[in-house]
């Protein structure tokens, strides 16, 4: 059985023909560096789609099995099963020289990497494919992307959910069907390169103790230290640095690894030594004291204002007021108008819902006529500014602006040169309606019954738009997944990052900067996930963030000389859970010469969290953006 049914218009089989190793693990929890694998199943499939091998086993994790109500694996069932190191060789042989496939593949890959590291072995995987990410590209008309939902959509039978072997057999059917859809749409596979994982990467770092107090400002001459003050240390000290930090944290001070204009005091015995921290303190007028003075001040640290006192200060936005659409001042996008985040941070107070900027022929159609509601429109061709204006118009008319061809695209708008786009051959084969720019002035649409609608379509957010992230009444709060996607790039890479900020728009420590080098916060509350070369996700456990974290800024940076004007639009989706249906979607494409862009900010408003689509760009690189938020970046 072929994985992809050949057709005259199908892409080359070489694009989809791989040796595959499909895998599923059941685990004792959700954190790979802490929890263990309880059962594992592997199925190997050749390039022709035929199964070539199968293996499954329960495992003795040597710990509590965790949520038995989910996986059904009690300690009694696991007793006597082999340990992972006893089967690692056999699993490694099945993975060798194959593409690892899983649903939410980074989850399974990370757990396997940790288990192989504990067994003092390398995980022999150089590439992986996530069927979740693949189906986000295909975008079938399902209400979520759960494995069971996709299995039902593709007609794959399922016997026992959360059984590793059965889930892997279901995954095989979903993979075959997903690859057929990818071939029909001529989509590139979202393969992720997996470099060797060093064992040191799996050593848990103790999280920094969050400071419970707000920053009261700078140390005044002759004045006392107050709880919440931000303190940095540089240079040689008579006492061990760890001792100084420990005593300061115990007294309620917020110990920082870098100096910014928000630093309360710098401690150094060598103020003229010229360290980067000392130079920054002089430039920003930060007070400087020596070690002995700091120790004397530590003996009498005055009380501070707890973060909890402000966390519930604002009332949640409910009722008609929360639904108002009010115009706000447009967010600048050119670097000449945008200072660094440190000198002009985004508003810390709750922004209002932004009305989209006026589009072409607004007078003839009006923003109140949602003629494209439920439709997904792909714009091809044109210079960047014209394409951005067309996508803005699509959103004004109630539609959703697509950036790639997918199963959910209902219409195509051709601008100048768009007929030469490589996707036009596939669009014509699919018989999608193709329009020119004038169609957006007063669009006519086909019968709505021809559009495959989900039970709940994502809320389409304009640039500057704000929504509340719903939290359940009782029960665990969901982990939120903010996914950024773009058109595949051949000459540059895009990195998605996140900054965990306090009330002063600054990171509390360098560990609050999440990027490709540090893809997970020490406590595991914020993680960077890679679904493919054109998709990255920031996963947020908002309920577990300390009160000092007031905002999370998600940004993207172009690596190299390219700009977001050449990359094109960035699509943002926010969903509860890794395979949940997107609650909201935004297309951000106002940037032109910028190399970094703030995508979204998630911030507290009273007991709630809100999400704002930003789309604010900067000409400078990621290093300057990180410094602006207080990250200690080496020169």
Secondary structure as the mmCIF struct_conf table of DSSP 4:
data_model
#
loop_
_struct_conf.conf_type_id
_struct_conf.id
_struct_conf.beg_label_comp_id
_struct_conf.beg_label_asym_id
_struct_conf.beg_label_seq_id
_struct_conf.end_label_comp_id
_struct_conf.end_label_asym_id
_struct_conf.end_label_seq_id
BEND BEND1 UNK A 3 UNK A 4
TURN_TY1_P TURN_TY1_P1 UNK A 8 UNK A 9
BEND BEND2 UNK A 10 UNK A 10
HELX_LH_PP_P HELX_LH_PP_P1 UNK A 11 UNK A 12
HELX_RH_3T_P HELX_RH_3T_P1 UNK A 13 UNK A 15
TURN_TY1_P TURN_TY1_P2 UNK A 16 UNK A 16
STRN STRN1 UNK A 20 UNK A 27
BEND BEND3 UNK A 28 UNK A 30
TURN_TY1_P TURN_TY1_P3 UNK A 32 UNK A 34
STRN STRN2 UNK A 37 UNK A 45
TURN_TY1_P TURN_TY1_P4 UNK A 47 UNK A 48
BEND BEND4 UNK A 49 UNK A 49
STRN STRN3 UNK A 51 UNK A 58
BEND BEND5 UNK A 62 UNK A 63
HELX_RH_AL_P HELX_RH_AL_P1 UNK A 68 UNK A 71
HELX_RH_AL_P HELX_RH_AL_P2 UNK A 75 UNK A 78
TURN_TY1_P TURN_TY1_P5 UNK A 79 UNK A 80
HELX_LH_PP_P HELX_LH_PP_P2 UNK A 81 UNK A 83
HELX_RH_AL_P HELX_RH_AL_P3 UNK A 84 UNK A 95
TURN_TY1_P TURN_TY1_P6 UNK A 96 UNK A 97
BEND BEND6 UNK A 98 UNK A 98
STRN STRN4 UNK A 99 UNK A 102
TURN_TY1_P TURN_TY1_P7 UNK A 103 UNK A 104
HELX_RH_AL_P HELX_RH_AL_P4 UNK A 105 UNK A 118
TURN_TY1_P TURN_TY1_P8 UNK A 119 UNK A 120
BEND BEND7 UNK A 126 UNK A 126
STRN STRN5 UNK A 127 UNK A 130
HELX_RH_AL_P HELX_RH_AL_P5 UNK A 131 UNK A 138
BEND BEND8 UNK A 141 UNK A 141
BEND BEND9 UNK A 143 UNK A 143
HELX_RH_AL_P HELX_RH_AL_P6 UNK A 147 UNK A 154
TURN_TY1_P TURN_TY1_P9 UNK A 155 UNK A 155
BEND BEND10 UNK A 159 UNK A 159
TURN_TY1_P TURN_TY1_P10 UNK A 161 UNK A 162
HELX_RH_AL_P HELX_RH_AL_P7 UNK A 164 UNK A 185
TURN_TY1_P TURN_TY1_P11 UNK A 186 UNK A 186
HELX_LH_PP_P HELX_LH_PP_P3 UNK A 187 UNK A 189
STRN STRN6 UNK A 191 UNK A 193
HELX_RH_3T_P HELX_RH_3T_P2 UNK A 199 UNK A 202
BEND BEND11 UNK A 203 UNK A 203
HELX_LH_PP_P HELX_LH_PP_P4 UNK A 204 UNK A 211
STRN STRN7 UNK A 213 UNK A 213
HELX_LH_PP_P HELX_LH_PP_P5 UNK A 218 UNK A 220
TURN_TY1_P TURN_TY1_P12 UNK A 221 UNK A 222
HELX_LH_PP_P HELX_LH_PP_P6 UNK A 223 UNK A 225
STRN STRN8 UNK A 226 UNK A 226
TURN_TY1_P TURN_TY1_P13 UNK A 227 UNK A 228
STRN STRN9 UNK A 230 UNK A 233
BEND BEND12 UNK A 235 UNK A 235
BEND BEND13 UNK A 238 UNK A 239
HELX_RH_AL_P HELX_RH_AL_P8 UNK A 241 UNK A 250
TURN_TY1_P TURN_TY1_P14 UNK A 251 UNK A 252
STRN STRN10 UNK A 254 UNK A 256
BEND BEND14 UNK A 257 UNK A 258
TURN_TY1_P TURN_TY1_P15 UNK A 261 UNK A 262
STRN STRN11 UNK A 265 UNK A 267
BEND BEND15 UNK A 269 UNK A 269
TURN_TY1_P TURN_TY1_P16 UNK A 271 UNK A 272
BEND BEND16 UNK A 273 UNK A 273
HELX_RH_AL_P HELX_RH_AL_P9 UNK A 276 UNK A 284
TURN_TY1_P TURN_TY1_P17 UNK A 285 UNK A 285
STRN STRN12 UNK A 288 UNK A 289
HELX_RH_AL_P HELX_RH_AL_P10 UNK A 291 UNK A 298
TURN_TY1_P TURN_TY1_P18 UNK A 299 UNK A 300
HELX_LH_PP_P HELX_LH_PP_P7 UNK A 301 UNK A 301
STRN STRN13 UNK A 302 UNK A 302
HELX_LH_PP_P HELX_LH_PP_P8 UNK A 303 UNK A 303
STRN STRN14 UNK A 306 UNK A 306
TURN_TY1_P TURN_TY1_P19 UNK A 307 UNK A 307
HELX_RH_AL_P HELX_RH_AL_P11 UNK A 308 UNK A 311
TURN_TY1_P TURN_TY1_P20 UNK A 312 UNK A 312
BEND BEND17 UNK A 314 UNK A 314
HELX_LH_PP_P HELX_LH_PP_P9 UNK A 315 UNK A 316
HELX_RH_AL_P HELX_RH_AL_P12 UNK A 319 UNK A 323
HELX_LH_PP_P HELX_LH_PP_P10 UNK A 329 UNK A 332
BEND BEND18 UNK A 334 UNK A 334
HELX_RH_3T_P HELX_RH_3T_P3 UNK A 335 UNK A 337
TURN_TY1_P TURN_TY1_P21 UNK A 341 UNK A 343
BEND BEND19 UNK A 344 UNK A 344
HELX_LH_PP_P HELX_LH_PP_P11 UNK A 345 UNK A 347
BEND BEND20 UNK A 348 UNK A 349
HELX_LH_PP_P HELX_LH_PP_P12 UNK A 350 UNK A 358
TURN_TY1_P TURN_TY1_P22 UNK A 360 UNK A 361
HELX_RH_AL_P HELX_RH_AL_P13 UNK A 362 UNK A 365
TURN_TY1_P TURN_TY1_P23 UNK A 367 UNK A 368
TURN_TY1_P TURN_TY1_P24 UNK A 371 UNK A 374
STRN STRN15 UNK A 376 UNK A 380
BEND BEND21 UNK A 381 UNK A 382
HELX_RH_AL_P HELX_RH_AL_P14 UNK A 384 UNK A 396
TURN_TY1_P TURN_TY1_P25 UNK A 397 UNK A 398
STRN STRN16 UNK A 400 UNK A 402
BEND BEND22 UNK A 403 UNK A 404
TURN_TY1_P TURN_TY1_P26 UNK A 407 UNK A 408
STRN STRN17 UNK A 411 UNK A 414
TURN_TY1_P TURN_TY1_P27 UNK A 416 UNK A 417
HELX_RH_3T_P HELX_RH_3T_P4 UNK A 418 UNK A 420
BEND BEND23 UNK A 421 UNK A 421
TURN_TY1_P TURN_TY1_P28 UNK A 422 UNK A 423
HELX_RH_AL_P HELX_RH_AL_P15 UNK A 424 UNK A 429
TURN_TY1_P TURN_TY1_P29 UNK A 430 UNK A 431
STRN STRN18 UNK A 433 UNK A 435
HELX_RH_3T_P HELX_RH_3T_P5 UNK A 437 UNK A 440
TURN_TY1_P TURN_TY1_P30 UNK A 441 UNK A 441
BEND BEND24 UNK A 442 UNK A 442
HELX_RH_3T_P HELX_RH_3T_P6 UNK A 448 UNK A 450
BEND BEND25 UNK A 451 UNK A 451
BEND BEND26 UNK A 455 UNK A 456
HELX_LH_PP_P HELX_LH_PP_P13 UNK A 457 UNK A 458
STRN STRN19 UNK A 459 UNK A 461
HELX_LH_PP_P HELX_LH_PP_P14 UNK A 462 UNK A 462
TURN_TY1_P TURN_TY1_P31 UNK A 463 UNK A 464
STRN STRN20 UNK A 466 UNK A 469
BEND BEND27 UNK A 473 UNK A 475
HELX_LH_PP_P HELX_LH_PP_P15 UNK A 476 UNK A 479
STRN STRN21 UNK A 480 UNK A 485
BEND BEND28 UNK A 490 UNK A 491
STRN STRN22 UNK A 493 UNK A 501
TURN_TY1_P TURN_TY1_P32 UNK A 503 UNK A 504
BEND BEND29 UNK A 505 UNK A 505
STRN STRN23 UNK A 507 UNK A 507
BEND BEND30 UNK A 508 UNK A 509
HELX_RH_3T_P HELX_RH_3T_P7 UNK A 510 UNK A 512
STRN STRN24 UNK A 513 UNK A 514
STRN STRN25 UNK A 515 UNK A 515
TURN_TY1_P TURN_TY1_P33 UNK A 516 UNK A 517
STRN STRN26 UNK A 518 UNK A 518
STRN STRN27 UNK A 520 UNK A 520
TURN_TY1_P TURN_TY1_P34 UNK A 522 UNK A 523
BEND BEND31 UNK A 524 UNK A 525
STRN STRN28 UNK A 526 UNK A 532
TURN_TY1_P TURN_TY1_P35 UNK A 533 UNK A 534
STRN STRN29 UNK A 535 UNK A 540
HELX_RH_3T_P HELX_RH_3T_P8 UNK A 542 UNK A 544
BEND BEND32 UNK A 545 UNK A 545
TURN_TY1_P TURN_TY1_P36 UNK A 547 UNK A 548
STRN STRN30 UNK A 551 UNK A 559
BEND BEND33 UNK A 560 UNK A 561
HELX_RH_AL_P HELX_RH_AL_P16 UNK A 564 UNK A 567
STRN STRN31 UNK A 570 UNK A 576
BEND BEND34 UNK A 577 UNK A 577
TURN_TY1_P TURN_TY1_P37 UNK A 578 UNK A 579
BEND BEND35 UNK A 580 UNK A 580
HELX_LH_PP_P HELX_LH_PP_P16 UNK A 581 UNK A 581
STRN STRN32 UNK A 582 UNK A 588
BEND BEND36 UNK A 592 UNK A 593
BEND BEND37 UNK A 595 UNK A 595
STRN STRN33 UNK A 596 UNK A 605
TURN_TY1_P TURN_TY1_P38 UNK A 606 UNK A 607
STRN STRN34 UNK A 608 UNK A 618
BEND BEND38 UNK A 619 UNK A 620
HELX_RH_AL_P HELX_RH_AL_P17 UNK A 622 UNK A 628
TURN_TY1_P TURN_TY1_P39 UNK A 629 UNK A 630
#
